[in-house]
Amino acid sequence: MDFDLNQRETAFRDDLRGWLTRELPDPWRSPHPKEPWTDATRDLARRWQARLAEGRYLAMDWPASYHGREATLGERIVLQQELMAARAPRILGHVGLDLVGPALIAHGTLSQQARHLEPIRTGFELWCQGFSEPGAGSDLGGLRTRAVLEGDHWVVNGQKVWTSIAEVADFCFLLARTDVDVRKHAGISALIVDMRTPGITVRPLHQLTGEAEFNEVFFENVRVPRENLVGAEGAGWKIAMGILSHERGPMWAFMFHGYMREDLRQLTALVRQRGLADDPLIRQRLAEGWIGVELMRLLGTRSLTAEGRGEQLGPRTSLEKLFGSELSQSVRTLAMDVLGPDALLAIDEPRAPWEGRWQRFHLFSRADTIMGGTSEIQRQVIAQQVLGLPRG
Ligand SMILES: Cc1cc2nc3c(=O)[nH]c(=O)nc-3n(C[C@H](O)[C@H](O)[C@H](O)COP(=O)(O)OP(=O)(O)OC[C@H]3O[C@@H](n4cnc5c(N)ncnc54)[C@H](O)[C@@H]3O)c2cc1C
């Protein structure tokens, strides 16, 4: 495994550090790399994204013709780590930047690229990902939202669910069934849908944390221009699999490592503060957390090295997803045990330790083993596709 930054990555990191010192004002720095979205944090995130775009620190892997830097994966990971270390605001336009942008570059028409890539890059337009449906999450291929071609328009009817940031998104990257007479995966197409089109209703879903970060989205006779089809008709499944592979892999592993390391630092201080540093069971669980976070970094480094050698990561990224999400839950559960009755103090309670973040992170960590593919599905992928075990 390659543990050290190469010359290009070191030069990039040094430039970036200088830029961050100049361009990231102290009041913009965030108490934690994963602060919840509120009107205020969203507004700041938009301003920050515009500033990053000016410095060409967003969409760094895009071609130079679209203001990217054609950056390597290593450079993008350096960027992510330095942003977290500097406590920069979270990126709000992640779906557009990391998922939709690369899909449009790979499969979109020139006019789709010309229309959408720049507003995605600057954060001027936000996107949501309309894939999951009631009854089609793990089994995404079973999705039932229909798009029927009528003249120059696709007419869309159906429902999506768990659609993150749909309430503020300008566009949706939608998967819909355009052909019911072929194999189920072959009948799915990808469409660009303007969220202001008549017939779209967005209904927020309230989570355990009290926030509403995702939504149900209803489509009733929504007319989408024919030219908004991305790639060929029926190519939606292949495009979606490309998008979903970005949701795991080394970028994800290093991001998770960054969040978890920050939590463990805070948790170690809390354990000391509460006089529990000599409790052998707490010490053991804390040590397991630190070992886990280091393993996360090693898994990420291994994937990064493999990708640098041109190897296809494929199903191996399921290991990182499974391990990281379960680590997140065990560390956050330990925090609850250390806090005891104080764990009940919610984010808006003035006396809540760490301003209620522990409780919020614990409650939100339930989602970690669901989003981007559940733990059961990751275990199946590892068993069948990595270890080559027979289907159960
Ligand atoms: C925080 C968060 C954000 C999200 N954001 C988005 C978004 O922006 N856009 C979007 O499209 N989706 C989004 N999702 C949805 C996410 O992709 C789905 O929740 C996920 O794919 C699981 O699908 P499901 O919820 O329908 O569960 P189901 O697939 O119904 O699964 C229910 C349970 O059954 C188990 N199960 C299912 N099939 C099998 C099987 N074959 N073998 C064994 N066990 C099985 C699962 O592991 C799970 O425990 C988000 C989810 C979360 C939690």
The ligand as an SDF file (V2000), in Angstrom:
LIG
                    3D

 53 58  0  0  0  0  0  0  0  0999 V2000
  -30.1740    9.0600    5.2280 C   0  0  0  0  0  0  0  0  0  0  0  0
  -30.6780    8.4520    3.9460 C   0  0  0  0  0  0  0  0  0  0  0  0
  -30.6450    9.1900    2.7790 C   0  0  0  0  0  0  0  0  0  0  0  0
  -31.1310    8.6410    1.5890 C   0  0  0  0  0  0  0  0  0  0  0  0
  -31.1140    9.4140    0.4610 N   0  0  0  0  0  0  0  0  0  0  0  0
  -31.6250    8.9100   -0.6930 C   0  0  0  0  0  0  0  0  0  0  0  0
  -31.7000    9.7260   -1.8740 C   0  0  0  0  0  0  0  0  0  0  0  0
  -31.3210   10.8980   -1.8730 O   0  0  0  0  0  0  0  0  0  0  0  0
  -32.2250    9.1910   -2.9950 N   0  0  0  0  0  0  0  0  0  0  0  0
  -32.6740    7.9000   -3.0430 C   0  0  0  0  0  0  0  0  0  0  0  0
  -33.1030    7.4540   -4.1080 O   0  0  0  0  0  0  0  0  0  0  0  0
  -32.6360    7.0950   -1.9340 N   0  0  0  0  0  0  0  0  0  0  0  0
  -32.1260    7.5760   -0.7710 C   0  0  0  0  0  0  0  0  0  0  0  0
  -32.0990    6.7840    0.3670 N   0  0  0  0  0  0  0  0  0  0  0  0
  -32.7160    5.4590    0.3090 C   0  0  0  0  0  0  0  0  0  0  0  0
  -31.7510    4.2850    0.4200 C   0  0  0  0  0  0  0  0  0  0  0  0
  -31.0330    4.1080   -0.7780 O   0  0  0  0  0  0  0  0  0  0  0  0
  -32.6030    3.0640    0.7850 C   0  0  0  0  0  0  0  0  0  0  0  0
  -33.1140    3.2940    2.0880 O   0  0  0  0  0  0  0  0  0  0  0  0
  -31.8170    1.7690    0.7750 C   0  0  0  0  0  0  0  0  0  0  0  0
  -31.4540    1.4290   -0.5290 O   0  0  0  0  0  0  0  0  0  0  0  0
  -32.6410    0.6140    1.4000 C   0  0  0  0  0  0  0  0  0  0  0  0
  -33.8840    0.4980    0.7880 O   0  0  0  0  0  0  0  0  0  0  0  0
  -35.2540    0.4870    1.6290 P   0  0  0  0  0  0  0  0  0  0  0  0
  -35.1830    1.5910    2.6260 O   0  0  0  0  0  0  0  0  0  0  0  0
  -36.3750    0.4660    0.6650 O   0  0  0  0  0  0  0  0  0  0  0  0
  -35.2250   -0.8630    2.4590 O   0  0  0  0  0  0  0  0  0  0  0  0
  -35.6560   -2.3030    1.9410 P   0  0  0  0  0  0  0  0  0  0  0  0
  -34.9390   -2.6090    0.6860 O   0  0  0  0  0  0  0  0  0  0  0  0
  -37.1360   -2.4050    1.9440 O   0  0  0  0  0  0  0  0  0  0  0  0
  -35.0760   -3.2140    3.0900 O   0  0  0  0  0  0  0  0  0  0  0  0
  -35.7460   -3.4160    4.3470 C   0  0  0  0  0  0  0  0  0  0  0  0
  -34.9250   -4.4370    5.1370 C   0  0  0  0  0  0  0  0  0  0  0  0
  -34.8980   -5.6740    4.4260 O   0  0  0  0  0  0  0  0  0  0  0  0
  -33.5540   -6.0860    4.1830 C   0  0  0  0  0  0  0  0  0  0  0  0
  -33.4630   -6.7130    2.8670 N   0  0  0  0  0  0  0  0  0  0  0  0
  -33.9580   -6.2460    1.6930 C   0  0  0  0  0  0  0  0  0  0  0  0
  -33.6490   -7.0750    0.6860 N   0  0  0  0  0  0  0  0  0  0  0  0
  -32.9320   -8.0730    1.2340 C   0  0  0  0  0  0  0  0  0  0  0  0
  -32.3120   -9.2570    0.7080 C   0  0  0  0  0  0  0  0  0  0  0  0
  -32.3670   -9.5520   -0.5940 N   0  0  0  0  0  0  0  0  0  0  0  0
  -31.6510  -10.0640    1.5640 N   0  0  0  0  0  0  0  0  0  0  0  0
  -31.5670   -9.7730    2.8890 C   0  0  0  0  0  0  0  0  0  0  0  0
  -32.1290   -8.6900    3.4470 N   0  0  0  0  0  0  0  0  0  0  0  0
  -32.8060   -7.8570    2.6350 C   0  0  0  0  0  0  0  0  0  0  0  0
  -32.7590   -4.8010    4.2290 C   0  0  0  0  0  0  0  0  0  0  0  0
  -31.3950   -5.0530    4.5410 O   0  0  0  0  0  0  0  0  0  0  0  0
  -33.4650   -4.0210    5.3190 C   0  0  0  0  0  0  0  0  0  0  0  0
  -33.0240   -4.4190    6.5840 O   0  0  0  0  0  0  0  0  0  0  0  0
  -31.6210    7.3050    1.5620 C   0  0  0  0  0  0  0  0  0  0  0  0
  -31.6500    6.5620    2.7450 C   0  0  0  0  0  0  0  0  0  0  0  0
  -31.1910    7.1220    3.9320 C   0  0  0  0  0  0  0  0  0  0  0  0
  -31.2700    6.3010    5.1850 C   0  0  0  0  0  0  0  0  0  0  0  0
  1  2  1  0
  2  3  1  0
  2 52  2  0
  3  4  2  0
  4  5  1  0
  4 50  1  0
  5  6  2  0
  6  7  1  0
  6 13  1  0
  7  8  2  0
  7  9  1  0
  9 10  1  0
 10 11  2  0
 10 12  1  0
 12 13  2  0
 13 14  1  0
 14 15  1  0
 14 50  1  0
 15 16  1  0
 16 17  1  0
 16 18  1  0
 18 19  1  0
 18 20  1  0
 20 21  1  0
 20 22  1  0
 22 23  1  0
 23 24  1  0
 24 25  2  0
 24 26  1  0
 24 27  1  0
 27 28  1  0
 28 29  2  0
 28 30  1  0
 28 31  1  0
 31 32  1  0
 32 33  1  0
 33 34  1  0
 33 48  1  0
 34 35  1  0
 35 36  1  0
 35 46  1  0
 36 37  1  0
 36 45  1  0
 37 38  2  0
 38 39  1  0
 39 40  1  0
 39 45  2  0
 40 41  1  0
 40 42  2  0
 42 43  1  0
 43 44  2  0
 44 45  1  0
 46 47  1  0
 46 48  1  0
 48 49  1  0
 50 51  2  0
 51 52  1  0
 52 53  1  0
M  END
$$$$
